[in-house]
Amino acid sequence: MTPEHALAIFAFSVSAAGTPEPSNALLTATGANVGVVRGLPALVGVAAGMALLMFVVGFGLGAVILENAAVLTAVKWSGVAVLCWLAWKIAMSRGTSIANNSRPAGFLGAAGFQWVNPKSWLVCTSAAATFLNPSGGTAQLQAGMLALIFVLAALPSCFAWLAFGAVLQRVLHWERALRTFNIVMGVLLAASVVLFLT
C-alpha cells in the first residue's frame, strides 16, 4: 500500500467517523450523561467494533450480504430495530443519569452496535469497494490495513463527539435540561433511521 493510498483511506475514515451518525449520537449522549472518562470504553468500543466490521467486510462477508437480498433485508431491519430501541432508551433516560452510579454505554455494547448500525455497513462496503486493489496484496492484508487505518482515524474523530457531550454536561446539570437533551438526542437518532428506509 502506497502512502498516497493510505492517506486516501485515512481521509475517508475521518470523514466517515466524524460526521453525524448513530454511533456519534450515542457517544454524545454518553459524554453528556457520564463524562469523558467513564465514556472512554464506549469510544474504544465504537472504533474497535467498526474496525472489526471493516476487516470482515473487506475480507469477503460484505459481498455475501450484498448478493443475498434476504440477508441484506434482515441486516437492514435488525439495524432499524436496534436504532429505534436505542433512540427510545436515550430519550427516556432520567435527567439524573449523570449520577456516579449511572451505567454508561460500555465497550461491548458500543462495539456490537456497529454490527447493526446501517451506516457502519454502508461505510465498510464503500471502503472495500473503493480501496481494495487486486494488485495491493492479499485480501486479508488489505482488510487488516483498512481496519487499522480506520481505528487510527476514528478514535480522535469520535472522541470529539464524546467530548462535546461532556462539555454539554456542564450546561446540563439541571435535571430538566438533561432530560430535554436526552429527548432531542433520541429523536435525532430515530430520525437517522429514515435515511436508511428511503
ABEGO torsion letter per residue (X at the ends): XBAAAAAAAAAAAAAAAABBBAAAAAAAAAAAAAEAAAAAAAAAAAAAAAAAAAAAAAAGAAAAAAABAAAAAAAAAAAAAAAAAAAAAAAABBAAAABAABBBBBAAAAAAAAAABAAAAAAAAAAAAAABBAAAEBAAAAAAAAAAAAAAAAAAAAAAAAAAAAAAAAAAABAAAAAAAAAAAAAAAAAAAAAAAX
